[in-house]
Amino acid sequence: MPSEKTLIISPSLGRCLFDAVIKIDHGTNVTITQHPVQYGASIADHAFLEPEEVSIEIGMSDVMTSLNTIAGGARNRSVTAYQALHNMALKREMVSLVTRLHTYPTLLISSISVIDDYKTMLALQANISFQEVRIVGISMIQIQQTCASSKLIYEQPNAGGDMGLGDFGDFGGFDFDFETPTYTDPPTTTTVGTTAVGSSSGSTSAGSNTSALKDIFNKLGW
């Protein structure tokens, strides 16, 4: 009588039962982050759940006559069961595992361990390990651009192969168009002539000196 409390549901084979389920190991692990600090124990800021793992140890016998197992009505039931499990792993089929304690909807076979010796000539004893596969969805959102991106203007080298200021050799060989700086001529220096002071009568011409000083101050911007 096959064990109906533990079975594998495969997309290609459907319900897969076994003659015997010897042992089931369930594994649920939570990782808690650890951050060292200067004094005292490490601190944790969050925790996350690792993919669940489960392993089952099953048995198949060639002398059993049940048709509701993974081997079906094959004569060599142990070999047929092993080949079915092996093909699941090779095809990387997403399977479900139903157990007495928990049902795992999305699993992949991560390993199959089988010992074939004189004690199992007419039987199969295998350890099958599964790991949960997390399936997530994606969504696309439109983000409005708020800042203008800078533009780099470049041009290909001319037909003659001459490169200008932008000759970067192995960096693409583009002639970058740099803006030519504009220079202004320095201010023109004005030479102020010497003003003659005095007259034949020996008196100073005050009006002409005052006018000359005003001209100098105006030119200096005072």
Secondary structure, 3 states (H helix, E strand, C coil): CCEEEEEEEECCCEEEEECEEEEEEEECCEEECCECCCCCCCECCCEEECCCEEEEEEEEECCCCCCCCCCCCCCCHHHHHHHHHHHHHHHCCCEEEECCCCEEEEEEEEEEEECCCHHHCCEEEEEEEEEECCCCCCCCCCCCCCCCCCCCCEECCCCCCCCCCCCCCCCCCCEECCCCCCCCCCCCCCCCCCCCCCCCCCCCCHHHHHHHHHHHHHHHCC
